[in-house]
Amino acid sequence: MTIQKFVTYNSLDINGQVQNDEHKLELNVLDESGNYLIHRDILRHQISQKQGTVSTKTRSEVRGGGRKPWRQKGTGRARAGSNRSPLWKGGGVIFGPKPKTDTLKLNKKERKLALQTLLYNKRNIISVMDNLETVIDSPKTKIFSNICEKCGISLDQKVLLIVSEKTDALKLSTRNIKNIELISASTLNTYSLLKAKQILLTPLAVKDIKEIYCG
């Protein structure tokens, strides 16, 4: 069952001062019985990250083994047809992994619903910061660290920074900070939201979220 919820966020400037601007999101939220959908979407995301390139060789693919090691009878040893049998050292692998592609299908509506529910559940740790994309115009980690300090954002725990577009200056300013994950609104996912202890949005990112996920 889905419930319609309205969430309002106050804006902060880069000095941590509350602005008069308010940003609203209209979210369709699942009740507690729908938490399975969030779980399925996180599973889908994790499965999609797998490369699926692991591979082993069977007895037909291992080099060598063309000649029978010894004659069938009369030696007193167990019969053997190839020294690349899975029973031998250096032989093939029985039922080993082969390259494959794993997918878990989830409908677009279900994915949007899971994301909106998680955004609502995390509403108390979300902050909107004005002009972050334009303020950081040069790649300086110290500038970003100072902004976080003024806004009361702890870099000792996972921080998710959601922007409309990842600028080069912003990418270079945040990549040396261990607990910062920079992501664009168009690639937002439930796994990143779930891990985050603090979430930073920009006004442009809020607009993108409304258009992409709340439409």
C-alpha positions as CSV (number, residue, x, y, z in Angstrom):
1,M,0.0,0.0,0.0
2,T,1.3,3.5,-0.9
3,I,0.8,6.7,1.0
4,Q,1.4,10.2,-0.4
5,K,3.8,12.3,1.8
6,F,5.1,15.8,1.5
7,V,8.6,16.6,2.7
8,T,10.0,20.1,3.1
9,Y,13.8,20.9,3.3
10,N,15.3,24.2,4.4
11,S,18.3,25.5,2.4
12,L,21.7,26.2,3.9
13,D,24.3,28.5,2.4
14,I,28.0,27.5,2.4
15,N,28.4,29.2,5.8
16,G,25.8,27.0,7.5
17,Q,23.1,29.8,7.7
18,V,19.5,28.8,7.1
19,Q,18.0,30.5,4.0
20,N,14.3,31.4,3.4
21,D,14.1,29.1,0.5
22,E,12.1,25.9,1.0
23,H,12.3,22.8,-1.2
24,K,9.4,20.4,-1.3
25,L,9.2,16.8,-2.5
26,E,5.9,15.0,-3.0
27,L,6.7,11.3,-2.4
28,N,4.7,8.1,-2.8
29,V,5.8,6.0,0.2
30,L,5.3,2.3,0.9
31,D,4.1,1.2,4.3
32,E,6.1,-1.2,6.4
33,S,4.8,-4.2,4.5
34,G,6.5,-2.8,1.4
35,N,10.0,-2.8,2.7
36,Y,10.7,-6.0,0.7
37,L,10.7,-3.8,-2.4
38,I,13.7,-1.8,-1.1
39,H,15.5,-5.0,-0.3
40,R,14.9,-6.3,-3.9
41,D,16.1,-3.1,-5.4
42,I,19.3,-3.2,-3.4
43,L,19.8,-6.8,-4.4
44,R,19.2,-5.8,-8.1
45,H,21.9,-3.0,-7.7
46,Q,24.4,-5.3,-6.1
47,I,23.9,-8.1,-8.7
48,S,24.3,-5.6,-11.5
49,Q,27.8,-4.6,-10.1
50,K,29.1,-8.2,-10.6
51,Q,31.5,-8.6,-13.5
52,G,30.6,-12.3,-14.0
53,T,34.0,-13.0,-15.6
54,V,35.3,-15.7,-13.2
55,S,36.2,-18.8,-15.2
56,T,37.9,-22.2,-14.7
57,K,39.0,-24.9,-17.3
58,T,37.4,-28.2,-17.7
59,R,39.4,-31.4,-18.6
60,S,38.8,-30.7,-22.3
61,E,40.3,-27.1,-22.0
62,V,43.4,-27.8,-19.9
63,R,46.6,-28.2,-22.0
64,G,48.0,-31.6,-22.3
65,G,46.6,-35.0,-21.5
66,G,46.5,-36.4,-25.0
67,R,48.4,-39.6,-24.3
68,K,47.2,-42.4,-22.0
69,P,49.7,-42.3,-19.0
70,W,50.2,-46.1,-18.9
71,R,48.6,-49.2,-20.3
72,Q,45.2,-50.3,-19.1
73,K,46.2,-53.6,-17.5
74,G,49.1,-55.2,-15.9
75,T,50.8,-52.4,-14.0
76,G,49.0,-52.8,-10.7
77,R,48.0,-49.2,-10.7
78,A,44.5,-47.8,-11.1
79,R,43.5,-47.4,-14.7
80,A,43.9,-43.8,-16.2
81,G,43.1,-42.4,-19.6
82,S,44.5,-38.9,-19.2
83,N,46.7,-37.0,-16.8
84,R,44.3,-34.0,-17.1
85,S,41.5,-35.9,-15.3
86,P,39.9,-33.8,-12.5
87,L,41.3,-36.4,-10.1
88,W,44.9,-35.5,-11.0
89,K,46.9,-32.5,-9.9
90,G,46.9,-30.0,-12.8
91,G,43.8,-31.6,-14.2
92,G,40.5,-29.9,-15.1
93,V,37.9,-28.6,-12.7
94,I,34.6,-30.3,-12.2
95,F,31.5,-28.0,-12.2
96,G,33.7,-24.9,-11.8
97,P,32.4,-21.4,-12.4
98,K,32.0,-20.1,-15.9
99,P,31.4,-16.5,-17.2
100,K,27.7,-15.6,-16.8
101,T,25.4,-12.6,-16.5
102,D,23.2,-12.3,-13.5
103,T,20.2,-10.0,-13.5
104,L,17.3,-9.4,-11.2
105,K,14.4,-7.7,-12.9
106,L,12.5,-4.9,-11.1
107,N,9.9,-2.8,-12.9
108,K,10.6,1.0,-13.2
109,K,7.5,1.8,-11.0
110,E,8.8,-0.5,-8.3
111,R,12.3,1.1,-8.4
112,K,10.9,4.6,-8.2
113,L,8.6,3.5,-5.3
114,A,11.6,2.0,-3.4
115,L,13.7,5.1,-3.9
116,Q,10.9,7.5,-2.8
117,T,10.3,5.4,0.3
118,L,14.0,5.5,1.3
119,L,14.1,9.2,0.6
120,Y,11.2,9.7,3.0
121,N,12.7,7.4,5.7
122,K,16.0,9.3,5.5
123,R,14.3,12.8,5.6
124,N,15.8,13.7,9.0
125,I,19.4,13.4,7.8
126,I,18.9,15.3,4.5
127,S,20.2,18.9,4.0
128,V,19.9,21.1,1.0
129,M,23.0,23.3,0.3
130,D,22.7,26.3,-2.1
131,N,25.1,26.9,-5.0
132,L,27.5,24.1,-4.1
133,E,28.3,23.3,-7.7
134,T,29.2,27.0,-8.5
135,V,30.9,27.8,-5.2
136,I,33.6,25.1,-5.7
137,D,35.1,26.3,-8.9
138,S,38.7,25.1,-8.2
139,P,39.8,21.6,-7.1
140,K,40.6,22.2,-3.4
141,T,39.8,19.5,-0.8
142,K,40.3,22.1,2.0
143,I,37.5,24.3,0.6
144,F,35.0,21.5,0.7
145,S,36.1,20.4,4.2
146,N,35.7,23.9,5.5
147,I,32.1,24.1,4.0
148,C,31.3,20.8,5.7
149,E,32.7,22.0,9.0
150,K,30.6,25.2,8.9
151,C,27.4,23.3,8.0
152,G,27.9,20.7,10.9
153,I,28.5,17.8,8.6
154,S,30.8,15.1,10.1
155,L,33.2,13.6,7.7
156,D,33.8,10.7,10.1
157,Q,30.7,8.9,8.8
158,K,29.3,8.1,5.4
159,V,28.1,11.3,3.5
160,L,26.2,11.1,0.3
161,L,26.5,14.2,-1.9
162,I,23.8,14.4,-4.6
163,V,24.3,17.0,-7.4
164,S,22.7,17.7,-10.7
165,E,25.9,17.4,-12.6
166,K,29.3,16.3,-11.3
167,T,31.8,19.1,-12.2
168,D,35.5,18.4,-12.5
169,A,36.3,20.8,-9.6
170,L,33.7,19.0,-7.3
171,K,35.0,15.5,-8.2
172,L,38.6,16.5,-7.5
173,S,37.7,18.3,-4.3
174,T,35.9,15.2,-2.8
175,R,37.8,12.2,-4.1
176,N,40.5,12.3,-1.3
177,I,37.9,12.3,1.4
178,K,37.2,8.7,2.4
179,N,33.6,8.9,3.5
180,I,32.3,11.1,0.7
181,E,30.3,9.5,-2.1
182,L,29.6,12.0,-5.0
183,I,26.7,11.0,-7.2
184,S,24.5,12.7,-9.8
185,A,20.7,12.8,-9.3
186,S,20.1,10.8,-12.5
187,T,22.1,7.8,-11.2
188,L,20.7,7.9,-7.6
189,N,20.1,4.4,-6.2
190,T,18.7,2.8,-3.0
191,Y,22.1,1.2,-2.1
192,S,23.9,4.6,-1.8
193,L,21.0,6.1,0.1
194,L,20.9,3.2,2.6
195,K,24.6,3.4,3.4
196,A,24.6,7.1,4.0
197,K,24.5,8.6,7.5
198,Q,24.2,12.2,6.1
199,I,22.8,13.3,2.8
200,L,23.6,16.5,1.0
201,L,21.4,17.8,-1.9
202,T,21.7,20.8,-4.1
203,P,18.6,22.7,-5.3
204,L,19.2,21.6,-8.9
205,A,19.5,17.9,-7.7
206,V,16.1,18.3,-5.9
207,K,14.6,19.5,-9.2
208,D,16.1,16.6,-11.0
209,I,14.7,14.1,-8.4
210,K,11.2,15.6,-8.8
211,E,11.4,15.2,-12.6
212,I,13.0,11.7,-12.8
213,Y,11.6,9.8,-9.7
214,C,8.5,11.7,-8.5
215,G,6.8,12.4,-11.8
